[in-house]
């Protein structure tokens, strides 16, 4: 399996948009916390979070190709279960349906990262430290807030045994721990 340093080199090579880097760091942090909570491989889960959108800039106008290039790039560099999870987070356009704990964790982490960042950006100082658990729960419940954040994907946390409130708190804490890296 590739190292974190090698993964960062891939990220820098394939993604130029700073916002995509921030998104990747956010999903990485949440996935690491999920792996820790569920007793899984933190290194693998965090790498999957970091690299899940590696081909986004190449496929953003062609969503049916999203994750396919990433899968090719990462073939032989990460275990097949990781490739499957990456394909599964675009299951609408791939042949891989998310069924494993890792698959569902990535779907939930990917979606909740956007919700949390959107919540931070509406705070007075636009900082993650201003977002509280109750605020995040209210933002989740408000379907008009951050409409692009798929609540059904976030709710997949329950499929992996983590109640929604706990998942929101775990994810918020994960992002607050890397707030400076996210410039939030």
N, C-alpha and C positions, 0 to 999 in steps of 0.2 A: 504494500500500500504506500502511496506517496506521502511525503511529509507535509506538515503544515506550510513550511517554507516553499516547497514545490507547488503546493496548491495556490499560495499567494502569487507566485510567479505566473501561473496559468491565469489567475484572475486578472492580473495586470495586463497580460498579453491580450486576452480576449474581450475584456470589458474596459472601455475608456471612460464611460459616464460615471462621474463621482457618485451620483445618486444610486446607481446600481451597485457600486462598491458598498455604500452604506447599507443598502438593502441586504446584500450578501452577508455583511458583518452581523446585522441584526438577526437574520435567520440562523446563522452559525451559533450565535450566543444562546438563542432559545433552544436550538437542537442540543447543544451541550448540556443545558440544564435539564432538558427532558431525558436525555440519556442517563444522567446522574440519578434523577428521580426514579427512573424505571429499571435501573441496574443494567444498562446497556453500555456498549463501547463508546465512550465520550469522544474519542479521537475520530472514529468513523462517522458518528452522527454529526459532529461539528463540521467535518469535511463535506459531508453531503449538503448541509445547510449553506456552507460557504460557496460551493460550486454548482448548486442546483440551477442557476440561471446563466451559466457560462456562455451559452450561445444566444442570449437574448438580443443583443445588438444586431446579430446576423439574421434573426428570425422574427423580429418584432412585427414586421409587415406580412409574415407568412406563418401564422401560429401553428399550422399543422406540422411544421418542421421543428418547432421548439422542442427541445430536449433531445432530439435525434442527433444533432451535431455534438452536443455535450456528451451523449452516450458514446459516440465514436471516439471523441477525444479522451475520455476517461477509461475506455475499454482496456483492461489489463493493469490499470493504475489503482483502481479501487475494486472491492469485491462486487460481485454481480448483484447482491442485495441492494447495494448503493445505487447502481445503475438503474435497477428496477424502480427504486423510490424516486429517482430523478425523472424517469419516464412517467411514473404514476402521477407526478404533480401536474402533468399536462394530459391526464387520462382522456380528456374529451377528444384529443387528436392523436393519441397513441393507442397501441394495441394492449397496453399494460394497465390493468385495473388495479387501483390501490387496495391491497388486502392486508399487508403485513403491518405490524406496529410501526416500523420505520416509515413505510409509505404514508400512513395516516398522520404520523407525527410531523412529517415534512409538509403535508398539505395544511395542517393546522398552524404550524409555525410560520409558514410563508404568508398566510392570510392575516394572522394576528399581528405580525410585525407592521404591516401597513396601518392597521387600526391604531396601534400604540403610537406610531410616529405621527399620524394625523392628529391624535389626541394631544400630543406634545406641541404640535404646531399651532394649536388654538389656545394654548396657555398664554398668559400675559407676557412671559419672558421667553416663550417657545423652548422650554427646557423639560426634559424627561422627569427631573426631580419634582416638578410641579404636578405631575399626573399622579393621582391617588387611586387606590383600588376601586373605591366607590365611583369615582369619575369615569374610570375605564368601563366599569359595568354599565353605567348609564349610557356611555357612548356606544357600547355594543348593542344595547337594547334599542337605541334610536336608529332605525333603519335609514333615516335620511342623512345620517352622519357617515362620512367615508363610504359612500354607496358602493365603491369598487371593492371593498373588503368583503369577501364572501363569508357571511355568518355561518353557512352550512359547513364550510371547510373548517372554520374555527371550532365549531361544535364537534368535529371529529375527535377532539381531545377526549371526549367521553367514550369513544370507541376504544381508546387505549387506556381507559381506567382512571382518567383524571377529570374530576368535576370541573365544569366551566369556570366557576369563580376561582378555583385553585389554579387552573391553567392561565387565566388572565393575570393573576398575581405573580405566578412563576415567570411568565413572559415579560411582564413589566419590570420585575426585579432584574431579569437577565439584561434587558436593555439599559436600565439605569446603571448597571455595573460597567457598561461600555459607553456611557453617554458622551464622554469626551471624544471617543473614536468616531461617534456619529455626528459630532458637532451639535449636539442637543443637550 
